[in-house]
């Protein structure tokens, strides 16, 4: 049995990747197995600490609705460029759960969509990654 030595914390460490950047993508027994093209990599998203919230809820048809929400500060121009790069693109999300385990939302067959909007009384964006998938979140 694998033991988690990490203390309980908030979900964090958001990374996004375009679905098109994977040369192989498979989920086996709840674990992601795959590889990205040589020219591609996971992109770290500078979420404001403590703002990441995720959910993966089954519906009555056997599908799962995955949602991740987090905030990104406009502290730099590069943050804005990153947000624009992923806007309305087919993506998968990777993050570290509250228990310290890396999780994956979305699949190549059921990608997620990234959107963002400005937030009142916050100098930045509220970001949402959402979509429907056939399986719950996977481990990495």
N, C-alpha and C positions, 0 to 999 in steps of 0.2 A: 504494500500500500504506500502510495506517495504521500509524504508528509509536507505540509506547507509551513515553512519557517517564518513567513512574513506576518507581521502584526496586521490586524484589521485596520483598514484605512478607507478613504474615499476612492472611487474609481478615478483613474487618471491615465496619462500618457497616451493621448489619442494620436493615431497614425491613420492616414488614408492611402489607398492605392486605387488606381484606375483598373477596372476589370480587364481592359484590353492589354494591360501590362503583364498578365500571367501567361506563361507558356504551358503550365499544368496547374490544375486546381481540383482537389478531391477532398471530400470529408469521409473519413473512415472511423466508425465507432465514436463519433463526436469529436474527432481530432482532425485538424486541418493538415493536409499533406499537399505541398505544392511548391512551385518555383516560379520566380519572376524572370522576365527577359533580362539579359545582361545590361541593357541600357536603362532599366527601371529599378525603382526601390520604393519602400514605404516612406511616405513623407510625414514628418512630425508636424502636428498642428499645435500651436502654442496656446492651448486652452487655459483660461484663468483657473488657477487651482481651486478645487472644491466645487466647480460648476458642472462637471460631467454627471449626467443622469442617464441611465440606460434601462430599457425594458424590452422583453421579448415575450409577448403574450399570445397564447394559442386562441384561435377563433373556432367557431362551430364546424367549419369545413376542414379542420385539420391543418390549416396553415398557421404561420406565426407572423405577427406584426412586430417588427423590430423598430425601435426608435432610440436614438441617442441625441441628447441635447447638451450643449455646452456653450460657453461664451469665449470669445476671442477679443482681446483688447486691440485698439487701434494704435498701440504704442509705436508701431513702425509701419512704413509703407509696404514692407515685405509681407506683413500679415494680411493686408488688403489684397495683394497680388495672389497670395495662396488661396484666399477665399474665392476669388474670381476664377481661378484655375479649375476648381472643383465644382463650381456652380452648375447644377442640373446635369452632372455627368454620372455615368454608371460607376459606382465605387463599392469597395468593401472597407470596413472599418476594423481596426485593431486597437485594443486598449487593455490596460491592466485593471482587473476587477478589484473590488474592495478587499477580497481575500488574497490579492497579490498574484493572481493567475492571469496569463495573457488570454484574451478572448477575441473571437472574430465574429462580426456581424455581416451578413450578406454572403452570397455565393456568386460564382460565375454565371450560373443559370438564373439566379434571382438576385440581381444587383440592387444596391441601395441608391438612393438619390440624395444629393447634398444641396441644401438651400440655407440662406442666411438672411437676416433682417436686422435693421438697427433697433436698438432698445432705448426706451426713454430713461433718462438719468443714468446712462452707462455709456462711456466712450468706447464703443466697440459693437460687436455683433452677437446676436443669439443665433447659433448654428444648429441645424437639425439634419440628421442623417436618418432616413427612414425607408422602409420598404416591406414587402411581403416575402417570406421565405418558407420553404417546405420543411425545414428542420430548425430546432432552436439554435442558439449561439453555439459555436464550436470552441474548443480549446486549441491553442497553438503550442 
